[in-house]
Amino acid sequence: MRAPSGYELASRYRLLEPIGRGGMGTVWRAHDGLLGREVAVKEVRLPLVLDEELRAELCARTEREGRATAMVAHPSVITVFDVVTEDDRPWIVMELLHAQSLDELVRQQGPLPPRRVAEIGHQVLGALRAVHAKGILHRDVKPSNVLVTEDRAVLTDFGLAALEGDTSITQAGIVLGSAGYIAPERVLGDRASPAADLWSLGATLYTAVEGRGLHGRRTAAAALAALTSGEPIPMELAGPLAPVLRGLLQIDPAARLDDSRASLMLARVAAGGSAEEPLGGPAHRASRPTAARSVGAAARPSAGGSMPSPRPSAGTTAPRRSSHRGQHRADRAERAVYVPPPGDGAPVARGQRRSIEGLHRKPSDSSARRRVPEPATFLDRLVRVVRGLLATLRG
C-alpha cells in the first residue's frame, strides 16, 4: 500500500507529492525538516510473494547497499542521503534533481542525435564503472532511470541493486527488472554481473537514438526471441553509434564489449568521430641501424662485383677481430641436442642433430582419435529458455 501525501518518514521527511512511479515503488518530492531542504524519497515496494523472513532480509540488504552507494562520489551517480526502514520496507532518500528522464526526452523530442546519445551514454557508463568498482550492480538500467539536466546525465533509482543476487530470490523464480532491458543471462537465472548492466545500457542507448525499444517488442521474452532468431538488430538512425550498440548488445556476455573499450568508443562518437577509429599511440618506428648495418650500408660492391675491404684511415688502428668470434654459435649447436621420442631408435650422439621438421604438425594416433564433446553454448541455453517462456505465454 502506498503512503499518503503528508506522511512523515522517520519523523523527519514529509512526503509532499509523487513525482514518479514504477513497478518497484514511488518517488516522492519531500521536505527534510531537519536540514530544511527538498529531497527525493523512493518508497520501495517489495514483491508480495516474499515471506516475512525474506522481506526482513531484503530490507537489511537494501539498507547496506544504499549506504554503500552513498559512498560513491561520481557526478553521474545520484547522491544518496539516507536509507530508512519503516513500515517493514526500505525507503531511500536522495538528492532532488530538476531534470527530465531520458524516457521523457525521447517521448517529447523523438529519436535523439547520435552524438548527444553518445555523450549521455559515456556519462552513465562512468557511473556504472564507479559503482561496479564498489561491488554494486544497478540491475535496472533503463531510460526512465537516467535523468538528464542541462550539463550532466545522472543514473538514479538503485532500488533493485539490493533485491537480486540472493540465492533465495533466484530459487523463488523472481527476475527483477524491466521488459526489454533485462540482459539475456539474467533470464537464464545466472548471477547478475557488470556485463548485464552493460547490456541494459546498450538497450537504453538504442531506445534513445532509434526512438523505440529493442526490436519494438513490449515483453522481455518477445525481445529475446527476436535476438535469438539470428535477425540483425535493426538500426536506421544510430549512425556512428551502431558499432557500440552491437558490441554492448551481444547475447553472450563473454563476447560483449567491455566497459573500457565501450567508454573509449562512446567518447569518440561524442566528440564527432568514428567509434571504430584505430587506437591512438605512437606509430611503429624502425629499429636503429646497428654498427654492422652502418658498415654494410657504406660498403658498396665495386663495378667488378667484388667487395673491397674497408681500410683504416691514417693514424687509426684497425679494429681487432674478437678471438671468440663465432664461438657462441658452436656452443649453441652443442647444446641443441635432439631428444628422440619414445621408441625412436638409438640415441643421438652429442653434437649430432637430426631433422625434426614437421613432427610438431603430426599428432599421434591416440590424440587424433580423441574427440571432446563441445558443451552447450550460451545461445543454445538461451534459445531453450526463451522457447519455454513463449510456450508458457501462449498456453
VOTIGU-876578 format. One line per 2 residues: number of its first residue (from 1); their letters; for each residue x, y negated, z of C-alpha. Coordinates in steps of 0.1 Angstrom, whole numbers, plus 2048, in hexadecimal, padded with zeros to 3 digits. Layout:
N
NUM = a = X:Y:Z  ...
//
This chain:
395
1 = mr = 800:800:800  80D:7DE:7F6
3 = ap = 813:7C4:811  7FC:7A6:810
5 = sg = 807:782:80A  812:770:829
7 = ye = 820:790:838  83E:789:84E
9 = la = 85A:7A2:84A  872:7A8:867
11 = sr = 863:789:878  878:775:85F
13 = yr = 86E:778:83B  84B:76C:832
15 = ll = 83D:779:811  82F:75D:7FC
17 = ep = 826:76C:7DA  82F:789:7C3
19 = ig = 846:780:7A7  84B:7A3:798
21 = rg = 83D:7C6:799  84B:7E8:78F
23 = gm = 846:80D:793  85A:80D:7B3
25 = gt = 84E:7EE:7C4  847:7C9:7C4
27 = vw = 85E:7AB:7C5  852:78D:7DA
29 = ra = 85C:769:7DD  861:765:802
31 = hd = 86D:74B:81B  889:752:833
33 = gl = 87E:742:853  8A0:745:864
35 = lg = 8B5:733:849  899:71F:839
37 = re = 89E:72B:815  88B:73E:7FB
39 = va = 894:762:7F4  888:77F:7DF
41 = vk = 87B:79E:7F3  878:7BF:7E2
43 = ev = 85D:7D5:7F1  868:7F9:7E9
45 = rl = 84C:812:7E5  857:836:7EA
47 = pl = 847:853:7D7  829:861:7E9
49 = vl = 834:885:7E4  851:881:7FC
51 = de = 84C:88F:81F  853:87A:83F
53 = el = 876:888:844  881:880:821
55 = ra = 871:85D:822  885:855:841
57 = el = 8A5:862:832  8A0:84E:812
59 = ca = 898:82E:826  8B9:833:839
61 = rt = 8CC:839:818  8BC:81A:808
63 = er = 8C8:805:825  8EB:813:823
65 = eg = 8EE:80D:7FE  8DD:7EB:800
67 = ra = 8F8:7E0:817  913:7EF:801
69 = ta = 904:7DB:7E3  906:7BC:7F8
71 = mv = 92C:7C1:7FA  92F:7BF:7D4
73 = ah = 93A:79B:7CB  932:797:7A6
75 = ps = 920:77B:794  90B:794:781
77 = vi = 900:7A8:79F  8E2:79C:7B2
79 = tv = 8EC:790:7D5  8DC:7A5:7F0
81 = fd = 8D7:793:811  8C6:7AD:827
83 = vv = 8B6:7CF:827  899:7D6:83F
85 = te = 887:7F6:847  863:7EE:852
87 = dd = 842:800:84F  855:820:846
89 = rp = 864:812:827  882:7FD:81D
91 = wi = 881:7D8:813  89E:7C7:801
93 = vm = 8A4:7A2:805  8B6:792:7E8
95 = el = 8BF:770:7D9  8A2:75F:7C6
97 = lh = 8AC:757:7A2  898:73F:78C
99 = aq = 89C:754:76D  88A:769:753
101 = sl = 88F:78E:750  89D:79B:72F
103 = de = 87C:7AD:72A  86A:78C:72B
105 = lv = 882:77B:714  87D:796:6F9
107 = rq = 858:795:6FC  858:76F:6F9
109 = qg = 874:76A:6DF  875:78B:6CD
111 = pl = 896:79C:6C5  8B4:789:6D2
113 = pp = 8D3:781:6BD  8EF:79C:6C0
115 = rr = 908:783:6CE  8F1:779:6EA
117 = va = 8E8:79D:6F2  90D:7A6:6F2
119 = ei = 914:78A:70B  8F8:796:721
121 = gh = 904:7BA:71E  928:7B0:726
123 = qv = 91D:79F:747  905:7BC:751
125 = lg = 921:7D5:74A  938:7C1:760
127 = al = 91E:7C4:77C  91B:7EA:776
129 = ra = 941:7EE:778  942:7DB:798
131 = vh = 927:7F0:7AA  935:810:79B
133 = ak = 957:807:7AB  945:808:7CD
135 = gi = 935:82A:7C6  913:81B:7BF
137 = lh = 8FD:825:7A1  8E1:80F:796
139 = rd = 8CB:82A:785  8B1:812:777
141 = vk = 8C2:7FB:75E  8A7:7ED:747
143 = ps = 89D:7CB:738  886:7C2:755
145 = nv = 8A3:7C7:76E  8BA:7AE:75C
147 = lv = 8B4:78A:765  8C0:770:74D
149 = te = 8C8:74C:757  8D7:730:743
151 = dr = 8FA:73B:74B  8FA:75F:756
153 = av = 8E9:781:755  8E3:792:776
155 = lt = 8DB:7B7:77D  8C1:7BA:798
157 = df = 8AA:7D3:7A8  8C1:7EC:7B8
159 = gl = 8A2:7FD:7C8  8A8:81E:7B7
161 = aa = 8CD:81F:7BF  8C5:831:7DF
163 = le = 8A8:846:7D3  8BA:860:7BE
165 = gd = 8D9:875:7C0  8CD:889:7DF
167 = ts = 8CA:8AE:7DA  8A8:8AD:7EB
169 = it = 89A:895:7D1  8A8:8A9:7B4
171 = qa = 898:8C9:7C2  877:8B7:7C5
173 = gi = 878:8B2:79F  876:88C:7A1
175 = vl = 888:878:786  888:853:78F
177 = gs = 88B:838:775  879:828:757
179 = ag = 86E:83A:738  884:833:71B
181 = yi = 8A2:828:731  8AA:849:743
183 = ap = 8CA:85A:738  8C6:87C:728
185 = er = 8DB:88E:742  8C4:882:75E
187 = vl = 8A7:892:74C  8BB:8B3:74F
189 = gd = 8BD:8AE:774  8E2:8A7:774
191 = ra = 8F1:88F:78F  8F0:86B:785
193 = sp = 911:85C:77B  91F:83B:76E
195 = aa = 91B:849:74B  8F5:84B:751
197 = dl = 8F4:826:759  907:81E:739
199 = ws = 8ED:831:725  8D2:81D:735
201 = lg = 8E5:7FD:72D  8E7:807:709
203 = at = 8C2:80D:708  8BC:7EB:718
205 = ly = 8D2:7D9:6FF  8C1:7EC:6E2
207 = ta = 89F:7DE:6EE  8AD:7BB:6F0
209 = ve = 8BD:7BA:6CD  8A3:7CF:6BB
211 = gr = 884:7C2:6CD  876:7E4:6D4
213 = gl = 87E:802:6E9  894:81F:6DE
215 = hg = 883:831:6C2  864:81E:6CA
217 = rr = 858:839:6E2  845:832:702
219 = ta = 84F:850:716  871:85D:71F
221 = aa = 869:880:712  85F:872:6F0
223 = al = 87E:85C:6EE  895:879:6F7
225 = aa = 883:88F:6DE  88B:876:6C2
227 = lt = 8AF:875:6CE  8B3:89B:6CE
229 = sg = 8A3:89E:6AC  8C3:891:69C
231 = ep = 8B3:873:68D  8CA:855:68C
233 = ip = 8C2:839:6A4  8B0:81E:68E
235 = me = 8C3:7FD:690  8B7:7E1:67A
237 = la = 8C2:7C1:68D  8DF:7CD:6A3
239 = gp = 8F9:7C3:689  91C:7C2:69A
241 = la = 90D:7D0:6BA  904:7F1:6A9
243 = pv = 925:804:6B0  922:7FB:6D5
245 = lr = 8FE:808:6D7  906:828:6C5
247 = gl = 923:82E:6DD  90E:827:6FC
249 = lq = 8F1:83C:6F0  904:85C:6EA
251 = id = 8EF:879:6F8  90D:88C:707
253 = pa = 91B:877:723  93E:885:71C
255 = ar = 93D:875:6F9  92E:854:705
257 = ld = 941:833:703  953:82C:724
259 = ds = 94F:80B:736  971:7FD:72E
261 = ra = 96D:802:708  949:7F6:709
263 = sl = 953:7D6:71C  96E:7CF:702
265 = ml = 956:7D5:6E5  93A:7BF:6F4
267 = ar = 953:7A3:6FA  95E:7A4:6D6
269 = va = 93A:7A2:6C9  931:786:6E2
271 = ag = 94F:772:6D4  942:776:6B1
273 = gs = 959:792:6A6  955:7B7:69D
275 = ae = 951:7D2:6B7  968:7E9:6A4
277 = ep = 986:7D2:6A0  9A7:7E3:6A6
279 = lg = 9B4:7E0:6C9  9CB:7C2:6CE
281 = gp = 9F0:7C5:6D5  A12:7C0:6C5
283 = ah = A17:7D0:6A4  A2E:7EE:6A1
285 = ra = A51:7E1:69D  A6C:7F2:689
287 = sr = A87:801:69F  AA8:7EE:69F
289 = pt = AC3:7FB:688  ADF:80C:69A
291 = aa = B03:805:695  B06:824:67F
293 = rs = AE9:818:669  AF9:7F6:666
295 = vg = B1A:805:65A  B07:81C:642
297 = aa = AF3:7FF:635  B12:7EB:62F
299 = ar = B25:807:61D  B17:80A:5FA
301 = ps = B22:823:5E1  B3A:817:5C6
303 = ag = B33:818:5A1  B44:83A:59F
305 = gs = B2D:848:5B9  B48:84C:5D4
307 = mp = B43:83D:5F6  B62:828:600
309 = sp = B6F:82D:623  B6B:80E:639
311 = rp = B8D:7FE:641  B94:7EB:660
313 = sa = B9C:7C6:65B  BBE:7B8:663
315 = gt = BC6:7B5:688  BAB:7CF:692
317 = ta = BAF:7F2:69D  B9D:80D:68A
319 = pr = B81:81E:69F  B8C:83F:6AD
321 = rs = B77:85E:6A7  B6A:86E:6C6
323 = sh = B7B:88E:6CF  B59:89E:6D8
325 = rg = B48:894:6B7  B2F:8AF:6AE
327 = qh = B36:8C2:6CE  B13:8BC:6DB
329 = ra = B05:8CC:6BC  B19:8EC:6C2
331 = dr = B0F:8ED:6E6  AEB:8E9:6DD
333 = ae = AEE:905:6C4  AFC:91C:6DE
335 = ra = AE0:914:6F7  AC5:91A:6DD
337 = vy = AC4:93F:6E1  AA6:950:6D2
339 = vp = A94:967:6EB  A82:982:6D8
341 = pp = A5E:98B:6E1  A58:9AD:6F2
343 = gd = A5D:9CA:6DA  A72:9B5:6C1
345 = ga = A90:9CB:6BD  AB2:9C6:6CB
347 = pv = ABC:9A6:6DE  ACE:98A:6CB
349 = ar = AF2:983:6D2  AFB:962:6E2
351 = gq = AFF:947:6C9  AEC:959:6AE
353 = rr = ACA:94B:6A4  AAD:95C:693
355 = si = A93:94B:67E  A72:948:690
357 = eg = A60:933:676  A3B:939:676
359 = lh = A3A:94F:694  A26:935:6A8
361 = rk = A0B:935:68D  A04:95A:68F
363 = ps = 9EF:964:6AD  9F2:987:6BB
365 = ds = 9D7:9A0:6B1  9C9:9A1:6D5
367 = sa = 9C5:97B:6D7  9B6:97A:6B4
369 = rr = 99B:993:6BE  991:97F:6DE
371 = rv = 973:968:6D9  967:954:6F6
373 = pe = 942:94B:6F2  93C:925:6F2
375 = pa = 926:918:70E  906:907:706
377 = tf = 90C:8E3:6FC  8FC:8C5:70E
379 = ld = 8E6:8C0:6F0  8D9:8E4:6F1
381 = rl = 8CF:8E0:716  8BE:8BF:70F
383 = vr = 8AB:8CC:6F1  89D:8E9:707
385 = vv = 893:8D1:723  882:8B8:70B
387 = rg = 86F:8D4:6FA  862:8DF:71C
389 = ll = 858:8BC:725  845:8B7:704
391 = at = 834:8D8:708  829:8CF:72B
393 = lr = 81B:8AD:71E  808:8BE:702
395 = g = 7FA:8D7:71A
//
